[in-house]
């Protein structure tokens, strides 16, 4: 789920820009998502799900 803020309204919190310390996490998430799409297209959705839905 999405975190919450007691200070900022939820819509502004969810739609706000990422903090500088969050940027590396987002870059990794986008890269992993792109890899997952490529795996779906090349290996099929079941194999891709087994690969990308494993716990770290």
VENSULTA-V869854 format. One record per residue. PHI is phi in radians with two decimals (none if undefined). Layout:
((PHI) (PHI))
This chain:
((none) (-1.67) (-1.11) (-2.20) (-2.25) (-1.44) (-1.75) (-1.77) (-0.97) (-0.93) (-1.09) (-1.22) (-1.16) (-1.16) (-1.64) (-1.34) (-1.19) (-1.25) (-1.26) (-0.96) (-1.27) (-1.56) (-1.00) (-1.05) (-1.13) (-1.21) (-1.07) (-1.14) (-1.12) (-1.16) (-1.09) (-1.15) (-1.11) (-1.11) (-1.08) (-1.13) (-1.09) (-1.07) (-1.15) (-1.05) (-1.22) (-1.63) (-2.02) (1.64) (-1.22) (-1.17) (-1.15) (-1.10) (-1.07) (-1.10) (-1.31) (-1.60) (-1.74) (-1.29) (-1.27) (-1.22))
